[in-house]
Amino acid sequence: MNDPIRVLIADDHPLFRDGVAHSLSGKANITVIAQAESSEEALRLARELLPDVVLLDVFLQGGVEGYSLVRQLRAHA
């Protein structure tokens, strides 16, 4: 069997973030490894945990603008 897909969810709305995590938790081939509520936290967790997929709100609150954050995440992946 293949390793599960490791997912980081980054959104500043806790209810949405938790809902996505709950929806994915029932999938055998997906593991939510972390959740972030700001762009800085998303970047830090992505660097530390190296997820396979980042589900990212591009209008995420924090010091890094969404599309710039995507570029930074890609640079560290």
Secondary structure, DSSP 4 states (H G I P E B T S, - for coil): -PPPEEEEEE-S-HHHHHHHHHHHHT-TTEEEEEEESSHHHHHHHHHHH--SEEEE-TT--SSS-HHHHHHHHHHH-
